[in-house]
C-alpha cells in the first residue's frame, strides 16, 4: 500500500532556531496518529507544513503521492489551534461559508450536529464561550468527507468532560478509511483511540511506533512519553 503521508529529510527553522531537523516518516491511510510532544517542540509547524500553510522548508513532503499544493489541500480537513472564524458570524453563517469552499462538506450533517452540540444556530460567535467556539470549529472539520484530518491541539484548554466529548465526536464522525493526525500533550486522554504514536522533540523524531507494539512490552504510551522526554529535555 502506498503512503498517504510521506515526509523525508524535513527541516524547518525560524531564523537561527531550528524546530525540525532532518526528520522522516511515512504513514499509510486509515490510521489515527497522535503527534505527541511538549509545547514548543514543532508540532504546529509540522501540521502547517502538511497543510501547505508553511512552505519555506527543506526536504520532501507528499500527501497521497502528490507534492503539497491545491490537490493535497482539497483532501485535507484542518483544525487550527486558534479559531479563524469572524466574530460577526453565527454558526449558520460559518456552515454556509465552509459549504461554499468545500464540495465534500455535508451541510445537512452540520445542521444536525449543531443540535447535538447544543449550539444556537443564530448566536454570534463573539458572544459564545471558548468551549462553544471549539465545538463549532470541530463540527466544521468533522462534517468534511476528507481523506486526511489534521487537528492541532483539539483538546487544548478544555475540561476533562469536554475532552471526552471531543474524542467521542472525532471517533464517530470521521469517515471509514480516512486518516487522522492530531497533536496533543494530553497523552492519557488520547491513548485509547491511537493506532500510532509519533513523538517529536528537540527537532527530531524520538518515537514512531504502533501503540499495539508499545503495549506488548507492558507499557503505555504515556509511560514511553515520560521516559523519552525525561531524558530528551
C-alpha positions as CSV (number, residue, x, y, z in Angstrom):
1,X,0.0,0.0,0.0
2,X,1.4,3.4,-0.9
3,X,1.9,6.0,1.9
4,X,-0.7,8.7,2.5
5,X,1.8,10.9,4.3
6,X,5.4,10.9,3.2
7,X,8.0,13.1,4.9
8,X,11.7,12.8,4.0
9,X,14.6,14.8,5.4
10,X,12.3,17.6,6.5
11,X,13.9,20.6,8.2
12,X,12.3,23.9,9.3
13,X,13.9,26.9,11.0
14,X,12.8,30.3,12.3
15,X,15.9,32.3,11.9
16,X,18.6,30.6,13.9
17,X,16.1,28.5,15.8
18,X,15.7,25.0,14.2
19,X,12.4,23.4,15.1
20,X,12.5,20.4,12.8
21,X,15.8,18.8,11.8
22,X,16.1,16.2,9.1
23,X,13.0,14.2,10.1
24,X,11.5,11.4,8.1
25,X,8.4,9.2,8.5
26,X,5.6,7.6,6.4
27,X,2.1,6.6,7.3
28,X,-0.4,4.5,5.4
29,X,-4.1,5.5,5.2
30,X,-6.7,4.5,7.7
31,X,-4.9,5.3,10.9
32,X,-5.4,7.6,13.9
33,X,-2.0,9.1,14.7
34,X,-1.0,11.0,17.8
35,X,1.6,13.7,17.2
36,X,3.0,13.9,20.7
37,X,5.4,16.2,22.4
38,X,5.8,19.1,24.8
39,X,4.7,22.6,24.0
40,X,7.1,24.3,21.5
41,X,8.5,21.1,20.1
42,X,7.4,21.8,16.5
43,X,4.0,20.0,16.3
44,X,2.2,23.1,14.9
45,X,4.9,23.8,12.4
46,X,4.8,20.2,11.1
47,X,1.0,20.3,10.8
48,X,1.2,23.7,9.0
49,X,3.7,22.2,6.6
50,X,1.4,19.3,5.8
51,X,-1.5,21.7,5.2
52,X,0.6,23.9,2.9
53,X,0.5,27.0,5.2
54,X,4.2,26.9,5.6
55,X,6.3,26.3,2.5
56,X,9.8,27.6,3.4
57,X,11.3,24.4,4.5
58,X,13.8,21.9,3.1
59,X,13.1,18.2,2.4
60,X,10.3,16.4,0.7
61,X,6.7,16.3,1.8
62,X,3.9,14.4,-0.1
63,X,0.3,13.7,0.7
64,X,-1.4,10.8,-1.2
65,X,1.6,10.8,-3.6
66,X,1.4,14.5,-4.5
67,X,3.6,17.4,-3.6
68,X,1.9,19.9,-1.3
69,X,-0.4,22.1,-3.3
70,X,-4.1,22.6,-4.4
71,X,-4.6,18.9,-5.0
72,X,-3.5,17.9,-1.5
73,X,-5.3,20.8,0.2
74,X,-8.6,19.5,-1.4
75,X,-8.4,16.2,0.5
76,X,-7.3,17.7,3.9
77,X,-9.6,18.9,6.7
78,X,-7.6,21.2,9.0
79,X,-8.5,22.3,12.5
80,X,-6.1,25.1,13.6
81,X,-5.2,25.7,17.2
82,X,-6.9,29.1,17.1
83,X,-10.3,29.9,15.6
84,X,-10.3,31.5,12.2
85,X,-14.0,32.5,12.2
86,X,-15.0,36.1,12.2
87,X,-16.7,37.5,15.4
88,X,-19.8,38.6,13.4
89,X,-20.5,35.1,12.2
90,X,-23.2,32.9,13.6
91,X,-23.0,29.0,13.3
92,X,-25.3,29.1,10.3
93,X,-23.0,31.7,8.6
94,X,-20.0,29.5,9.3
95,X,-21.6,26.4,7.9
96,X,-22.6,28.3,4.7
97,X,-19.1,29.7,4.5
98,X,-17.4,26.3,4.7
99,X,-20.0,24.7,2.4
100,X,-19.1,27.3,-0.3
101,X,-15.5,26.3,-0.1
102,X,-15.6,22.5,0.0
103,X,-17.7,20.2,-2.2
104,X,-17.2,17.4,0.4
105,X,-18.9,19.4,3.2
106,X,-22.1,17.8,4.5
107,X,-24.3,20.7,5.3
108,X,-27.2,18.6,6.5
109,X,-25.0,16.7,8.9
110,X,-23.6,20.0,10.2
111,X,-27.0,21.3,11.0
112,X,-27.9,18.1,12.9
113,X,-24.6,18.4,14.8
114,X,-25.5,21.9,15.9
115,X,-28.4,20.3,17.8
116,X,-26.2,17.6,19.2
117,X,-23.6,20.1,20.3
118,X,-26.4,22.4,21.7
119,X,-25.1,25.3,19.7
120,X,-27.7,28.1,19.0
121,X,-27.6,28.4,15.2
122,X,-28.1,32.2,15.2
123,X,-25.9,33.2,18.2
124,X,-23.0,35.4,17.2
125,X,-19.6,33.7,17.7
126,X,-18.2,36.7,19.6
127,X,-20.8,36.0,22.4
128,X,-20.0,32.3,22.6
129,X,-17.8,30.7,25.3
130,X,-14.5,29.3,24.3
131,X,-15.9,25.8,24.7
132,X,-18.8,26.6,22.3
133,X,-16.4,28.1,19.8
134,X,-14.2,25.0,19.9
135,X,-17.2,22.7,19.4
136,X,-18.2,24.8,16.3
137,X,-14.7,24.6,14.8
138,X,-14.6,20.9,15.4
139,X,-18.0,20.5,13.8
140,X,-17.0,22.3,10.7
141,X,-13.9,20.0,10.3
142,X,-15.7,16.7,11.0
143,X,-18.5,17.4,8.5
144,X,-16.0,17.3,5.7
145,X,-15.7,14.0,3.9
146,X,-11.9,14.3,3.8
147,X,-9.2,11.8,3.2
148,X,-6.9,13.3,5.9
149,X,-7.8,15.2,9.0
150,X,-5.2,17.4,10.7
151,X,-6.1,18.6,14.1
152,X,-3.9,21.0,16.1
153,X,-4.4,20.6,19.8
154,X,-8.2,19.9,19.6
155,X,-8.2,19.2,23.4
156,X,-6.2,22.3,24.5
157,X,-7.8,24.4,27.1
158,X,-10.9,22.3,27.8
159,X,-12.0,20.5,30.9
160,X,-11.9,16.6,31.1
161,X,-15.6,16.2,30.4
162,X,-15.2,18.3,27.2
163,X,-12.2,16.3,26.2
164,X,-14.2,13.0,26.4
165,X,-17.0,14.7,24.3
166,X,-14.5,15.9,21.6
167,X,-12.8,12.5,21.3
168,X,-16.1,10.7,21.0
169,X,-17.1,13.2,18.3
170,X,-13.9,12.6,16.4
171,X,-14.2,8.8,16.6
172,X,-17.9,8.7,15.5
173,X,-17.7,11.3,12.7
174,X,-14.5,10.6,10.6
175,X,-15.3,8.6,7.5
176,X,-14.2,4.9,7.4
177,X,-10.8,4.6,5.8
178,X,-9.8,8.2,6.4
179,X,-6.7,9.1,8.3
180,X,-6.4,11.4,11.3
181,X,-3.3,13.1,12.7
182,X,-3.7,15.3,15.7
183,X,-1.2,17.0,18.0
184,X,-1.5,17.0,21.8
185,X,0.4,16.7,25.0
186,X,-2.5,15.1,26.9
187,X,-1.4,11.5,26.4
188,X,-3.7,9.9,28.9
189,X,-6.8,11.2,27.3
190,X,-6.0,10.2,23.7
191,X,-4.1,6.9,24.2
192,X,-7.2,4.6,23.9
193,X,-8.0,5.8,20.4
194,X,-4.5,5.9,18.9
195,X,-3.2,3.5,16.3
196,X,0.3,5.1,16.1
197,X,2.3,7.4,18.3
198,X,4.7,9.9,16.7
199,X,6.8,11.7,19.3
200,X,9.0,14.6,18.4
201,X,11.3,16.7,20.5
202,X,14.5,18.8,20.0
203,X,13.7,18.8,16.3
204,X,13.9,15.0,16.0
205,X,11.5,12.0,15.7
206,X,12.1,10.3,19.0
207,X,9.4,7.6,18.7
208,X,7.4,6.3,15.8
209,X,5.6,3.2,16.9
210,X,2.3,1.3,16.7
211,X,0.5,1.6,20.1
212,X,-0.1,-2.1,20.0
213,X,3.6,-2.7,19.8
214,X,4.2,-0.4,22.7
215,X,1.7,-2.3,24.8
216,X,3.4,-5.6,24.0
217,X,6.2,-4.6,26.4
218,X,3.7,-4.0,29.2
219,X,4.0,-0.2,28.8
220,X,1.5,2.5,28.0
221,X,2.1,5.3,25.5
222,X,2.2,7.7,28.5
223,X,4.9,5.6,30.1
224,X,7.0,5.8,26.9
225,X,6.3,9.6,26.6
226,X,7.5,10.2,30.2
227,X,10.6,8.1,29.6
228,X,11.5,9.8,26.3
229,X,11.0,13.3,27.4
230,X,12.6,12.9,30.8
231,X,15.9,12.4,29.0
232,X,15.3,14.5,25.9
233,X,14.9,17.8,27.7
